[in-house]
Amino acid sequence: MTVQVNVYQAKTQLSRLLDQVSAGEDVVIARAGRPVARLIAYSGPTSPRQPGAWRGRVQIAEDFDLLPADLQAAFAGDAQ
């Protein structure tokens, strides 16, 4: 469930809003009725990254950076 509050309410009721967020709700903070920010629960970092974990799982084609001539012309503004 999402709750929308204005900036004044967010400033005066921050502790209550944090309790709501901790309970699983999203809080949208609005200025003059227009949403400007979203307050959501913090989910800390997962496990640390392991460099090289995908080694051997991903293969890149030899021609991965080649563009077909018509597409290259389109990028250059020469397309018809």
Residue, then its C-alpha position, 0 to 999 in steps of 0.5 A: m500500500t502506498v501513502q501520500v503525504n505532503v512535505y509538512q506532514a513528512k517533516t512533522q511525522l517522520s517517526r510515524l512514517l518510518d514505522q509505516v515504512s518498516a511495516g512494509e508500506d511505501v510513502v510518497i512525499a508530495r509538494a503541492g500535491r505533486p509527488v517528489a520523493r518516495l520513502i521505502a524500506y532500506s534493504g542493505p547490501t547483499s553479499p559482496r561481489q566476487p570478481g570473475a564470478w561469471r568467468g566462463r559463463v559469458q561469451i562475446a562474439e568476435d563481431f559484437d561491435l560491428l554495425p551493419a552499413d545501413l545502421q552505421a549510415a543512419f547514425a551518421g545521418d546518411a540514411q534514406 
